[in-house]
Amino acid sequence: MQDLKQRTKKLAIACWLFCRDVPKSREYDAWARQLIRCSASVGANYRAAQRAKSTADFLNKLKIVEEEADETIYWLELFAEVIPERNQKIEDLLSEANQVLAIIVASIKTVKKNM
């Protein structure tokens, strides 16, 4: 799934670019760091899943991707609450993160069904 590898990488970069433009303060900084970490982890763990040693390993790695994508959505939702003037960008990021999450959840269900 080369497309999903690219999408997860683009999501991480888009979140990084968003965080680069967030106001500089201790409070925003903590959330920005969390968003950067989890959004990058989505792609990193998806890549790791592609190198899984077994179906069970693949499933476990996909579950990590699911958790990281969900966490990405959480931090974006928090930013939407406190920086409403950036909501259009946040909504775009949320849309992409939710689409990636839906793809991963569907993949997990398919793997479980085929086990």
WONOR-V490364 format. One record per backbone hydrogen bond with DSSP energy under -1.0 kcal/mol. CO is the residue of the C=O (numbers start at 1). NH is the residue of the N-H. E is the energy in kcal/mol with one decimal. If there is no record, write none. Layout:
# WONOR-V490364
((CO:NH:E) (CO:NH:E))
This chain:
# WONOR-V490364
((1:5:-1.7) (2:6:-2.3) (3:7:-2.7) (4:8:-2.6) (5:9:-1.7) (6:10:-2.8) (7:11:-2.4) (8:12:-2.0) (9:13:-2.3) (10:14:-2.8) (11:15:-2.4) (12:16:-2.3) (13:17:-2.8) (14:18:-2.2) (15:19:-2.6) (16:20:-2.1) (19:22:-1.1) (25:29:-2.6) (26:30:-1.6) (27:31:-1.4) (28:32:-3.0) (29:33:-2.5) (30:34:-1.7) (31:35:-2.6) (32:36:-2.7) (33:37:-2.4) (34:38:-2.6) (35:39:-2.3) (36:40:-1.8) (37:41:-1.9) (38:42:-1.3) (40:44:-2.1) (41:45:-2.7) (42:46:-1.8) (43:47:-2.5) (44:48:-1.9) (45:49:-2.1) (46:50:-1.4) (48:51:-1.4) (49:52:-1.7) (54:58:-2.6) (55:59:-2.6) (56:60:-2.4) (57:61:-2.4) (58:62:-2.3) (59:63:-2.0) (60:64:-1.4) (61:65:-2.0) (62:66:-2.5) (63:67:-2.2) (64:68:-2.6) (65:69:-2.6) (66:70:-2.3) (67:71:-2.3) (68:72:-2.3) (69:73:-2.0) (70:74:-2.0) (71:75:-2.4) (72:76:-2.2) (73:77:-2.4) (74:78:-2.1) (75:79:-2.4) (76:80:-2.2) (77:81:-1.4) (78:82:-1.6) (79:83:-2.6) (83:86:-2.1) (84:87:-1.7) (86:90:-2.2) (87:91:-3.1) (88:92:-1.9) (89:93:-2.3) (90:94:-3.1) (91:95:-2.4) (92:96:-2.1) (93:97:-2.7) (94:98:-2.8) (95:99:-2.1) (96:100:-2.5) (97:101:-2.5) (98:102:-2.4) (99:103:-2.1) (100:104:-2.4) (101:105:-2.7) (102:106:-2.3) (103:107:-2.2) (104:108:-2.6) (105:109:-2.4) (106:110:-2.1) (107:111:-2.6) (108:112:-2.6) (109:113:-2.3) (110:114:-2.0))
